[in-house]
Amino acid sequence: MAITPHVLCVLLVLMPIQGFYLPGLAPVNYCKAGEDSGKSCKNEIPLYVNRLNTEESVIPFEYHHFDFCLSNEAQSPVENLGQVVFGERIRPSPYKINFLENVNCQTVCTKTYKGSDTESTKKLNLLKMGMALYYQHHWIIDNMPVTWCYLVNEGGKSYCSTGFPMGCQVRRNFDTCTPIVNTSPSQVGAYFLFNHVDIDITYHSGGSEEWGVGFGDNGGRIISVKVKPASINHQNPQKPDCSVRNPLEIPNNLATDETFNIVYTYSVNFKKNNTIKWSSRWDYILESMPQTNIQWFSILNSLVIVLFLSGMVAMILLRTLHKDIARYNQMECGEDAQEEFGWKLVHGDVFRPPRRGMLLAVFLGSGSQVFGMTLVTLAFACLGFLSPANRGALMTCALVVWVLLGAAAGYVSARIYKSFGGRRWKSNILLTSMLCPGVVFSIFFILNLVLWGKGSSAAIPFSTLVALLALWFGVSVPLTFIGAYFGFRKRILDHPVRTNQIPRQIPEQSLYTQPVPGIIMGGVLPFGCIFIQLFFILNSLWSSQMYYMFGFLFLVFMILVITCSETTILLCYFHLCAEDYHWWWRAFLSSGSTAGYLFIYCCHYFVTKLNIEDAVSTFLYFGYTMIMVFLFFLLTGTIGFMACFWFVRKIYSVVKVD
């Protein structure tokens, strides 16, 4: 049976999570020391640490920002552009792990703080700040996140988080220490540092596998790494005892002659599990994520309703148009000429160039660039190349595709501007290449200055900013000039009807055909298609949860395109029937108003889902939200305009006009 593209898309959406391979990411074989330390397997398992972040602040910090045990950061892995832009800072850790070598209460390092030392006080206060805001570690082993699994309700439902807290502060209303440290109401305000971790590494043995030839049961592939943080007050730093787990409380103040020691320890335990294959090792993380076991029937039902409604709109529109066109053409063929009415009446003004046509053409060029970037990036993500295991690939792909599509932006902007009769082609090219990218970069740079001032790991290094500017001015801008050159060389778009020299007076409009109500209504239905997926996308951005439903997101994007197009066409038809021919900007703004609903939803998410209270994090959140809303405005506005432009040209090309 042949698989059509529609069937393939549905399969991508409905396929189970289990057993997906990640293109370009080969498994790594590990074995005991002395078995085979050559090319076929490795003995040492490197543990990498990433930035620390929290849901109570938008400001992440590098691992060395806090006074933890450090390793030689010169051996840090090379990060791609997407990782740097997203603020990931992966560094080697001092935790030494060898395959099939269990470790019991091994000391990593000991940190000593003196009350007489101002630097020690600053470091302790920084640790307490991190515990108060519930900052979380993000560790990586074998390109997999080290997870912290715990029960989320009494029914025994387990949730595996990709991060675990560095410590906690006992709170009166919400005690973050409960899963790890038993506390009492009298300890409100106390700080407990999680200075010990139990690392459980599960592996698939190579004894009965083809890839295990050479090491057999003494080697395998890692399929999960789970950690259990603990707070232990080691009485003897020289000989730590992890069996006695008295919690380590950080003192609020140190006396001048007082010394406080923190001993960091870890234990490692290996477990064999041959029932899970390496290709399915991400399943336990994805399946345990909160809100991912949502009612799929409910989501599919809402999509069916949207599709059905869109189909009804299209059917009504086509039937009404068919009758209009047949009646108009029949009137032309009749012996008695009748006065024109409806949308045919404005045929002499419908293609009259709009005001501020230059700005509209620039927006459409940049919107086409964003549309192409979204389409290509989602296509690669559906194929698995931009999976969660391929860190930073999503942002890297989006940036590269956006830069390369500068030619498309220049071409579309030039063609539209030339059809408006514009002559300032130099200004058009410069604005297309500078205006919208400049707005995004300016907001991004201001936010980056704030992050620089806070010493955050999310601050983009100066060298990366130079690289981004080089991509913009060295690649995107020249491609925009090339695209605009070919766009201006093409023949001007021939409209199906001539434009009158004297503009026709527009009659008084009813409430629903006035510009503002129509623009506000235009974004309701498209937003209804995306708000469910929007929740998961915002969770991945602000709550460090993985987003992996790219097949479903691609389908939602297609429905968004269809819904934006049909809604804009329907509103445009109503306005033309009301003899209002100012449709150019209205078509762009009607579907572009979906971005307004996106902003309202982001505000709702900020208030109801996040615990952000400080002004700097609030400023950063809404700054990044404005970038997202602006790009979404360009995307949806361009979709609606292009659909409406095609519709208007189509209907006026099939009626007979003197």
Backbone hydrogen bonds, N-H to C=O, Kabsch-Sander energy under -0.5 kcal/mol:
donor,donor_aa,acceptor,acceptor_aa,energy
4,T,2,A,-0.7
8,L,4,T,-2.5
9,C,5,P,-2.2
10,V,6,H,-2.0
11,L,7,V,-2.4
12,L,8,L,-2.1
13,V,9,C,-1.5
14,L,10,V,-2.8
15,M,11,L,-1.8
20,F,17,I,-0.7
21,Y,19,G,-0.5
25,L,22,L,-2.0
26,A,24,G,-0.7
30,Y,220,G,-2.9
31,C,42,K,-2.4
32,K,218,N,-2.2
35,E,32,K,-1.8
36,D,32,K,-0.7
42,K,29,N,-2.1
45,I,97,I,-3.0
48,Y,46,P,-0.5
48,Y,140,I,-2.8
49,V,91,R,-3.1
50,N,138,H,-2.3
52,L,61,F,-3.2
53,N,136,Q,-1.1
54,T,57,S,-0.6
56,E,133,L,-0.5
57,S,54,T,-0.7
61,F,52,L,-2.4
65,H,62,E,-1.3
66,F,62,E,-0.5
66,F,63,Y,-1.0
68,F,66,F,-2.1
73,E,71,S,-0.9
75,Q,72,N,-1.4
76,S,73,E,-1.4
84,V,80,N,-1.9
85,V,81,L,-2.4
86,F,82,G,-2.1
87,G,83,Q,-0.6
87,G,84,V,-0.8
88,E,83,Q,-2.7
91,R,49,V,-3.0
93,S,47,L,-1.5
96,K,94,P,-0.5
97,I,95,Y,-0.6
99,F,43,N,-2.6
101,E,98,N,-1.8
102,N,100,L,-0.6
103,V,268,V,-1.9
105,C,103,V,-0.5
106,Q,266,Y,-3.0
108,V,264,Y,-3.4
109,C,264,Y,-0.9
111,K,262,I,-2.9
113,Y,260,F,-2.8
115,G,258,E,-2.6
116,S,256,T,-0.6
117,D,114,K,-1.4
118,T,116,S,-0.6
121,T,117,D,-1.6
122,K,118,T,-2.1
123,K,119,E,-2.2
124,L,120,S,-2.3
125,N,121,T,-2.4
126,L,122,K,-2.1
127,L,123,K,-2.0
128,K,124,L,-2.3
129,M,125,N,-2.2
130,G,126,L,-2.2
131,M,127,L,-2.1
132,A,128,K,-2.6
133,L,129,M,-2.0
134,Y,131,M,-0.7
135,Y,130,G,-2.9
136,Q,53,N,-2.5
137,H,164,F,-3.4
140,I,48,Y,-2.8
141,I,144,M,-2.5
142,D,46,P,-0.6
144,M,141,I,-1.6
146,V,139,W,-2.6
147,T,145,P,-0.6
147,T,225,V,-2.5
148,W,161,S,-2.4
149,C,147,T,-0.5
150,Y,159,Y,-2.1
152,V,157,K,-2.8
153,N,157,K,-0.6
156,G,153,N,-1.3
159,Y,150,Y,-2.9
161,S,148,W,-2.6
161,S,159,Y,-0.7
164,F,137,H,-1.3
166,M,135,Y,-2.3
168,C,192,F,-2.2
169,Q,131,M,-0.5
170,V,190,A,-2.4
176,T,169,Q,-0.7
176,T,174,F,-0.9
178,T,175,D,-0.8
180,I,177,C,-1.8
181,V,177,C,-3.4
183,T,181,V,-0.6
187,Q,184,S,-2.1
188,V,185,P,-1.2
189,G,170,V,-2.7
190,A,187,Q,-2.5
191,Y,250,I,-0.6
192,F,168,C,-2.7
193,L,248,L,-1.5
194,F,166,M,-2.0
195,N,193,L,-1.3
196,H,230,A,-2.1
197,V,265,T,-1.1
198,D,228,K,-1.8
199,I,197,V,-0.6
199,I,267,S,-3.3
200,D,198,D,-0.6
200,D,226,K,-3.3
201,I,199,I,-0.6
201,I,269,N,-2.7
202,T,200,D,-0.6
202,T,224,S,-2.5
203,Y,271,K,-2.7
204,H,221,R,-3.2
205,S,203,Y,-0.6
206,G,216,G,-0.8
206,G,219,G,-2.0
209,E,206,G,-0.9
212,G,209,E,-1.0
213,V,210,E,-1.3
215,F,212,G,-1.8
216,G,212,G,-2.9
218,N,215,F,-1.9
219,G,216,G,-1.3
220,G,30,Y,-2.7
221,R,204,H,-2.1
223,I,202,T,-2.7
224,S,202,T,-1.5
226,K,200,D,-2.7
227,V,147,T,-3.0
228,K,198,D,-1.9
230,A,196,H,-2.7
232,I,230,A,-0.6
233,N,246,N,-3.0
234,H,232,I,-1.2
235,Q,233,N,-0.6
239,K,236,N,-0.6
242,C,240,P,-0.5
245,R,243,S,-0.8
246,N,244,V,-0.9
249,E,247,P,-0.8
250,I,191,Y,-2.3
258,E,255,A,-1.7
260,F,113,Y,-3.0
262,I,111,K,-2.7
264,Y,109,C,-2.6
264,Y,262,I,-0.6
265,T,195,N,-2.1
265,T,263,V,-0.5
266,Y,106,Q,-1.7
267,S,197,V,-2.3
268,V,103,V,-2.1
269,N,199,I,-2.6
271,K,201,I,-2.7
273,N,203,Y,-2.7
276,I,273,N,-0.6
277,K,275,T,-0.5
280,S,277,K,-1.4
281,R,278,W,-1.4
283,D,280,S,-1.4
285,I,282,W,-0.8
286,L,282,W,-2.1
287,E,283,D,-2.9
288,S,284,Y,-0.7
289,M,285,I,-0.7
289,M,286,L,-0.5
292,T,289,M,-1.5
293,N,289,M,-0.5
294,I,292,T,-1.4
296,W,294,I,-1.2
299,I,295,Q,-1.8
300,L,296,W,-2.9
301,N,297,F,-2.4
302,S,298,S,-2.1
303,L,299,I,-2.2
304,V,300,L,-2.5
305,I,301,N,-2.1
306,V,302,S,-2.2
307,L,303,L,-2.7
308,F,304,V,-2.9
309,L,305,I,-2.8
310,S,306,V,-2.6
311,G,307,L,-2.6
312,M,308,F,-2.3
313,V,309,L,-2.5
314,A,310,S,-2.5
315,M,311,G,-2.6
316,I,312,M,-2.8
317,L,313,V,-2.4
318,L,314,A,-2.6
319,R,315,M,-2.5
320,T,316,I,-2.6
321,L,317,L,-2.6
322,H,318,L,-2.5
323,K,319,R,-1.9
324,D,320,T,-2.4
325,I,321,L,-3.0
326,A,322,H,-2.2
327,R,323,K,-2.5
328,Y,324,D,-2.8
329,N,325,I,-2.5
330,Q,326,A,-2.0
331,M,327,R,-2.1
332,E,328,Y,-1.7
333,C,329,N,-1.4
334,G,330,Q,-1.1
337,A,335,E,-0.7
344,K,341,F,-0.8
345,L,342,G,-1.2
346,V,343,W,-0.8
347,H,344,K,-1.6
349,D,346,V,-2.0
350,V,346,V,-1.5
352,R,349,D,-1.9
357,G,354,P,-0.7
360,L,356,R,-1.8
361,A,357,G,-2.4
362,V,358,M,-2.1
363,F,359,L,-2.5
364,L,360,L,-2.3
365,G,361,A,-2.1
366,S,362,V,-2.4
367,G,363,F,-2.6
368,S,364,L,-2.2
369,Q,365,G,-1.6
370,V,366,S,-2.2
371,F,367,G,-2.5
372,G,368,S,-2.4
373,M,369,Q,-2.2
374,T,370,V,-2.6
375,L,371,F,-2.5
376,V,372,G,-2.4
377,T,373,M,-2.4
378,L,374,T,-2.3
379,A,375,L,-1.9
380,F,376,V,-2.3
381,A,377,T,-2.2
382,C,378,L,-2.4
383,L,379,A,-1.3
384,G,381,A,-1.2
385,F,380,F,-1.6
386,L,380,F,-0.6
387,S,384,G,-0.9
390,N,387,S,-1.3
391,R,389,A,-1.4
393,A,390,N,-1.8
396,T,392,G,-2.1
397,C,393,A,-2.8
398,A,394,L,-2.2
399,L,395,M,-2.5
400,V,396,T,-2.4
401,V,397,C,-2.7
402,W,398,A,-2.3
403,V,399,L,-2.3
404,L,400,V,-2.3
405,L,401,V,-1.7
406,G,403,V,-1.4
407,A,404,L,-0.8
409,A,405,L,-1.8
410,G,406,G,-2.3
411,Y,407,A,-2.3
412,V,408,A,-2.6
413,S,409,A,-2.3
414,A,410,G,-2.1
415,R,411,Y,-2.4
416,I,412,V,-2.4
417,Y,413,S,-2.6
418,K,414,A,-2.4
419,S,415,R,-1.8
420,F,416,I,-1.1
421,G,418,K,-1.4
422,G,417,Y,-2.1
425,W,423,R,-1.9
428,N,424,R,-1.8
429,I,425,W,-2.2
430,L,426,K,-2.4
431,L,427,S,-2.7
432,T,428,N,-2.2
433,S,429,I,-2.1
434,M,430,L,-1.5
435,L,431,L,-2.6
438,G,434,M,-1.9
439,V,435,L,-2.2
440,V,436,C,-2.1
441,F,437,P,-2.7
442,S,438,G,-2.5
443,I,439,V,-2.1
444,F,440,V,-2.4
445,F,441,F,-2.7
446,I,442,S,-2.2
447,L,443,I,-2.4
448,N,444,F,-2.0
449,L,445,F,-2.0
450,V,446,I,-1.7
451,L,447,L,-2.1
452,W,448,N,-2.6
453,G,449,L,-2.4
454,K,450,V,-1.4
455,G,451,L,-0.5
455,G,452,W,-1.3
456,S,451,L,-2.4
457,S,60,P,-1.4
458,A,60,P,-0.6
459,A,456,S,-1.1
465,L,461,P,-2.0
466,V,462,F,-2.2
467,A,463,S,-1.9
468,L,464,T,-2.5
469,L,465,L,-2.5
470,A,466,V,-2.3
471,L,467,A,-2.2
472,W,468,L,-2.2
473,F,469,L,-3.2
474,G,470,A,-2.3
475,V,471,L,-1.1
476,S,471,L,-2.5
477,V,472,W,-2.7
479,L,475,V,-2.0
480,T,476,S,-2.2
481,F,477,V,-2.1
482,I,478,P,-2.3
483,G,479,L,-2.7
484,A,480,T,-2.5
485,Y,481,F,-2.1
486,F,482,I,-1.9
487,G,483,G,-2.0
488,F,484,A,-2.7
489,R,485,Y,-1.3
490,K,486,F,-1.0
495,H,493,L,-0.7
500,N,348,G,-3.2
513,T,510,S,-0.6
514,Q,510,S,-0.5
514,Q,511,L,-1.1
518,G,514,Q,-1.7
519,I,515,P,-2.4
520,I,516,V,-2.5
521,M,517,P,-2.4
522,G,518,G,-1.6
523,G,519,I,-0.6
523,G,520,I,-0.8
524,V,521,M,-1.2
525,L,521,M,-0.6
527,F,523,G,-1.7
528,G,524,V,-1.7
529,C,525,L,-0.8
529,C,526,P,-1.0
530,I,526,P,-0.7
530,I,527,F,-0.9
531,F,527,F,-1.6
534,L,530,I,-2.5
535,F,531,F,-1.1
535,F,532,I,-0.5
536,F,532,I,-0.9
537,I,533,Q,-2.2
538,L,534,L,-2.5
539,N,535,F,-1.8
540,S,536,F,-2.0
541,L,537,I,-1.6
542,W,538,L,-2.7
543,S,539,N,-2.2
545,Q,539,N,-1.3
548,Y,546,M,-0.5
550,F,548,Y,-1.7
553,L,549,M,-2.1
554,F,550,F,-2.4
555,L,551,G,-1.8
556,V,552,F,-2.3
557,F,553,L,-2.4
558,M,554,F,-2.1
559,I,555,L,-2.1
560,L,556,V,-2.4
561,V,557,F,-2.2
562,I,558,M,-2.2
563,T,559,I,-2.9
564,C,560,L,-2.8
565,S,561,V,-2.1
566,E,562,I,-2.7
567,T,563,T,-2.6
568,T,564,C,-2.1
569,I,565,S,-2.3
570,L,566,E,-2.4
571,L,567,T,-2.3
572,C,568,T,-2.5
573,Y,569,I,-2.3
574,F,570,L,-2.0
575,H,571,L,-2.1
576,L,572,C,-2.3
577,C,573,Y,-2.3
578,A,574,F,-1.3
579,E,576,L,-1.8
580,D,575,H,-2.6
581,Y,579,E,-0.7
583,W,581,Y,-1.9
587,A,583,W,-2.5
588,F,584,W,-1.4
589,L,585,W,-2.8
590,S,586,R,-2.3
591,S,587,A,-1.2
592,G,588,F,-1.6
593,S,589,L,-1.4
594,T,591,S,-1.6
595,A,592,G,-1.7
596,G,593,S,-1.0
597,Y,593,S,-1.2
598,L,594,T,-1.9
599,F,595,A,-2.1
600,I,596,G,-2.0
601,Y,597,Y,-2.3
602,C,598,L,-2.2
603,C,599,F,-2.1
604,H,600,I,-2.2
605,Y,601,Y,-2.7
606,F,602,C,-2.2
607,V,603,C,-2.0
608,T,604,H,-2.5
609,K,605,Y,-2.4
610,L,605,Y,-1.0
611,N,55,E,-1.0
613,E,56,E,-0.6
618,T,614,D,-1.7
619,F,615,A,-2.5
620,L,616,V,-2.5
621,Y,617,S,-2.8
622,F,618,T,-2.3
623,G,619,F,-1.8
624,Y,620,L,-2.6
625,T,621,Y,-2.1
626,M,622,F,-1.9
627,I,623,G,-1.5
628,M,624,Y,-2.0
629,V,625,T,-2.8
630,F,626,M,-2.5
631,L,627,I,-2.2
632,F,628,M,-2.1
633,F,629,V,-2.2
634,L,630,F,-2.0
635,L,631,L,-2.2
636,T,632,F,-2.7
637,G,633,F,-2.2
638,T,634,L,-2.0
639,I,635,L,-2.0
640,G,636,T,-2.4
641,F,637,G,-2.4
642,M,638,T,-2.6
643,A,639,I,-1.9
644,C,640,G,-2.3
645,F,641,F,-3.1
646,W,642,M,-2.1
647,F,643,A,-2.1
648,V,644,C,-2.8
649,R,645,F,-2.0
650,K,646,W,-1.9
651,I,647,F,-2.5
652,Y,648,V,-1.8
653,S,649,R,-0.7
653,S,650,K,-0.5
654,V,650,K,-0.6
654,V,651,I,-0.6
657,V,655,V,-0.6
